[in-house]
Amino acid sequence: MPFYPQAGIPWQDLYFANFVDLDPGPGTLDWSCGHQTYDGHTGEDSIIRSFREKRIGVPVFAAIDGVVIEVSDNLPDEHVERTMTPVDNHVIVSSRGRHVHTVYGHLRRGVMVRDGQRVVAGQQLGWTASSGHSSWPHLHFTMKLDYQVDEAFAGPCRPGKSYWRSQPVTPTQPYVRDFTFSRKPFGGRRDPPWDEATRTGTFPRGDRDVYFRTELAFFDGGPMRITFTRPDGTVALDTVEATPLQGSRATFADWHERPTLDQGGTWRLRMEAAGRTLVDAPFTVGPARNRRPNAIGLSLDPAEPTSDDVIQCFVLTSSVTEDPDYAIVRYRYRWRVAGKLVRRVTSAALSDVLRHRAAKQGQRVSCSVTPSDGKLSGPTASASVTVG
């Protein structure tokens, strides 16, 4: 398979919570000989950050060519643990003479294909959500070979070749996958997976309540060093506190400090744990105003595509500082082939794809992306390549 069938960049704004359980008994075992799964799990669970991204939209694509043999649609799609139901919105695609089946589960209402429809790799099937037996917005992706569940990832406990053209590398060190400031306490629906907190990157001068939250990966807790630095480089606050982790597969923690913000300009908050700087977040002390998202870069993969390739467009940015006000950023993707607009979509994800065979040999393919916070747009970035 040429790409993972969900928009986003693995381990940046897309995270694998569970893999296929390879243990035939009551225990658990994933492809890397770890336990990132649960008993009897039959696929990959790739989660997005929150329902805020779900409502903007995170596309789900067909992994390979085939025929749609089952569609379920129109079910509620913002379930959490206490509201889970057995049935979800999903699509099943049959490929290669029915020897391969791919399942795309927990989709948002409004599936974009129908029973009997032929689809190609990279064609959008629907949107990421949390329908059915789901407690967080994510895609459940299952691949079956001759009706038997198979694990696409290869490793020491699933020997052989990976079914991905480029298998995502799993991080081994703690890192932060999202961060925000707020002037109000977190909690309730202001926390993940809803994330309805009022985000900000600006505080008035004076003694101020500063609330901030990190979403952490591969971090088991422990003390966190928190440092507030003034624009002139002097330290306003330096403290070490416990990390009040919440959640399980998607962990997060929030803090409250009351520094004296006695200088206008750009301050920085640094957070360190286990000898690593996890956050280096700028914020402004001064009048509050909405600011445009930061400039982005783009890259296309593969760099030398053929007409059979699914071309991916990646947004190059930092997940911590996509926006100076820490707003959830949406991206307007525009794909053109030989100058003709062939796909446009607004997504919360850091990638999008152009299905294979959308461009012929010798044609120029371009991807243009405009970031927006929902009110103001940042500069548009573009990248292009000629199909060989």
N, C-alpha and C positions, 0 to 999 in steps of 0.2 A: 504494500500500500504506500503511495507516494507521500502521504501526509496524514496527520491526525485529523479525524473528521469533525473537528469543532474549532471555531475561530478562537484565536488567542495564542499566546506563547507559553509552552509548558514551563512551569515553575516561575513564571513572572506574573501573568494574570490568569493562568489556568493551572490547576493543581490536581495531581492524582491522589485521591483519597483511598481508593481500594483497587486491587487487581484481582485476577481470577484466583480462586482458592484451589491450589493444586493438591491439597491433602485429601485423599479419598475418604478418610475417617472423620472423626469429630473434631480434629485439630485444624489449624490453619497453616498455610504455606504459600508464599508468593514466589514469583519467578526469580527473585534475587535471594531466595532462602530466608527471607524475612517474614513478617506477619502483617503486612499492610493489606489486609483483606479481612473478611469474616467468613464463618463456616458456611460452605456451600455457595459462595458468591461466584457468579458466572460471567463477569466481564470487567471492564475498566470503568471506574467512577471518576470522572474528571469534573471538578467543581469550579464554579466561578465565585467571585467575592461575595456577592449579595444580591438581594432582590432589586436593588437600585440598578445594577447592571442588567439583570433579567428584563426589567421593564424597558430599558433602552433597546436591548436586543443583543444576543450573542448567537450567531448562526451555527447551524449543524448541517453538515454536508454528507453526501454519499461518498463512502471511502473507495468504492470500485463500481464499475458499470454493472447494471443488472435491471431487474424488473421488480417493481413494488408488488408484493404479494399480500401485505396487510397494513392497514392504517387504522389507528384509533385516534379520535380527535374530540374536541369540545368538552374535555373534563377540566375541573379546577386545577390550576397550575402553580399555586403558591402554598403548597403544603409544608408544614413543619412536623416535628415528631408526633405531636398530639393529634394531628389531623390527617395522618397518612391513610390511604385507602389501597386496596389490592390492585386496582386497574389504573393504568396511566395512559397518556397520549404517547403514541409511538409509531414508528415505521419499521417494517421488515423488508429487506431487499434480497432477492434471490439472484445468484450470479453463477456463471460458468456451468450451465446445465444443471442447476440446482445442487451442485456440489458445495457451494459456499453460500451461507446466509449471514447477513449482517443486520443487527438489531440496534435501533437508536431509540432510547427510552427516556421517559420523564419530560417530554417536550411541552412547549407552550401551546396553548390553544391557537389554532390557525395553521395546522400542518399544510405544507405547500405542494404536496403531491397526492395522487389518488391511486387506488388499486388498479393494477394492470399497466401503470405508466412505466415506460422505459426511462431510466435515469443514467447519467454518466458520472464518473468520478469528478468531484468538485461541484456538482450541482446542489444547490441548497434544498434541503428537505424540510427544514423548520427552524425552530428557535429553542435555545436552552431554557429549561424551567424546572419546576419541582412538582410535577403531577404524580399521582399514584403513591406508591410506597417509597416516599422520599422525604427527607427532613432538611434539605438544602438544595438550592438550584444547581443542577449538574446534569451531565450527560452520562447515561449508562450505555456503554457500547459493548456489544457481544459479537464475537465472530464464531461461527460454527462451520466445521469442515465435515461434510457427510453427516450432518445433524448432531455432531458431537462438539461440545464447547471446546475451543482451543484458545490458548494464550498467545497474543500477538507479540508480547515482549519476550525477548530471549535473555537468558542469564544462567547462572550456575544450577538453578533448580528447574529450568526449562531449557535444556540444551538444544543446540541447533541454531539455525539462522533466525534472526528477527524478521517478522513480517512487515516491519516498517523500513522504508528506504533509508531513513535516518532516525534511529531510535533515540528519543530524548534521554539525555544523561541525567540521572537523579542526583541532586545536590547532596553533599555530605556535611556541610557546615550550616549553622543557624543563619537565617536571613529574614528580613522583613518584607512582606509582600504588599502591605498597604499601611499607610500612616495618615493621621489627620489631627489637627487641632480643633478645639471647640471652646466656646465661651460658656457652655452649659454642661452639666454633668452628663455622663453616658449612663446606659442602663435601659432595660426594656427594649422597645422597638428601635431605640437609638443604637443598639448593638447589632452585630451580625446575628442572623443572616439578613435582617431587615435593613440595617444601616440608615435609619431615618434621622440621624444626628445632623445638627446644623454645623457644617464644616466652615472653617475660616482659616485665613493666613494672616490676619491683622488684629492687633490689640491696641487699645488706647494706652497712653502713658499713665504711670502710677502703679500702685500696688494692685495687681490684677490676679483673678483666678484664671489659671491656664489649665485646661483639661486637654489631654492628648491620649491617643490610642494607637497601638501597633497591632497588626495581624502578623503573627510569627509562624515560621515554618522550621521544622527540625530543631526546635528549642524546647528543652524539658523544664525550663524554669531556672531559678537561681537569682542572685542579686543583680540589679541593674544600676549602673552609674549614670546619673542624669546631670547634665551640665548646660546651663544657660549662659551664652556669651554675648556681650554687648557688641555694637558696631565697631567700637574702638579696640576690640580684642580682649578686653578685661572680662573676668568671670563674675557674673552676678549671683549665680547659685551653683553649688556643686554638692551633690548628695548621692548616697547609695541607698536604694530601697529594694524591697522584695518585688518579685514579678507576679502579680495576681492573675495567673493564667486561667482562662475560661475556654470552654469548648473542648472538642476532642480532636477529630481529624483537622479541623480548621481552628487553630487556637488564636486567642487574642488577649490583650491585657490593656488596662487603661490606668492612668495616673492623674493626680491633681497636685499642682504646685501653685504657690502664690509669690512669684518673684516681684521685685521692685523694678518695673520697666521705666528706668529713669533717663533713657536716651531714645530719641527718634531715629528711625532708620532700620536697617536689616540686622536682626538678631539671628542667632543659631541655637538650636537645641541638638545636643549630641547625646546619644544613648549607647552605652558600651556594656557588653556582657561577655564573660569567658575570654577576655582579651581581644574582642573584636568590636569594631564600631558598627552597630546595626542601623543607626539612624543618624543622619546629619541634615537636619531639616531647617531651612530658613523660614523666618516669619518677620512681619513688618510691625513696628510700633509707630502708630500715627493714625491719621483719619482712615476710616473704613471705606473701601471702594472695591467694586468688582473689577478684576483684571483678566485679560485674555489668557487662554492657555499658552503654555510655553511652546516654542518652536520644536518640531519633530524632524527626524530623519526617516528615510525609507530604504529598504533593501528588497530585492526580488530573488526568489529561489524557485527553480534553479537559475543560475546566472546565464546559462546558455540553453534555453529550453527548446524542445521539439514540440510539434503539434500534439503529441500524445501526452505531454506533461501537464499536470495541474500546476499552475504558477501561483506561488504564494507571495503576498505583499505584506511585509513586516514593518510595523511602526517601531522606530528606535527612540526610546525615551526611558526615563527612570520612573518606575511605578510609584515612587515616593513623591516625586516633584513634577508630575505631569501638568499640574496647574498651580499657580502661585497661591491660590485660595483653597487648595486641596479639594476642589470640587471633583466629582466623578466626571471624567471626560468621555465624550462620545466622538466617534470618528466617522466622517462622511467619505466613504470610498467611492471612487469613480474609475471604472475600467474602460479603456478604449482600445479597439483593435483597428489598425489602419485609419485612425482618426474618428471612428464611429463608436459612440457610447454603447456598450454591450451589457454593463452591469453597474448599478448604483445601489448602495445600501448604507444606512447609518447603523453603527454597531458600537457597543462598549468594549469590543475586543481589540487587541493589539495586532490582529492579522485578519486578512480576508483572502479568498482564493478565486481564481478564474478557472472554470472547468476546463478539462482537456478537450482538444479539438475545437475550441472557440476561436483559435487563430491558425492560419495556414502558414506554411513555410514561406519565409521572406517578409511576413507582415510584422509591423511594429506594434508592440503591446505596451501600454502605459497604465500606471496606477497613480492616481492623485488622491491625496488624503488631506482633509481639513479637520483639525481638532476644534471642539466646541465645548463650552461648559453649559450649554443650553440657552445662553443669552448672548455671549460674545464668542467670536471665532478667532482662532489663532492663525498664523500663516500656513498656507497650503504648501505641501511638499509633493514632489512628483519623482517618479523613477520609470524608466522604460528599458525595453530590451527587444531585440529582433529575434523572431522564431527561426531556428535553424533546421 
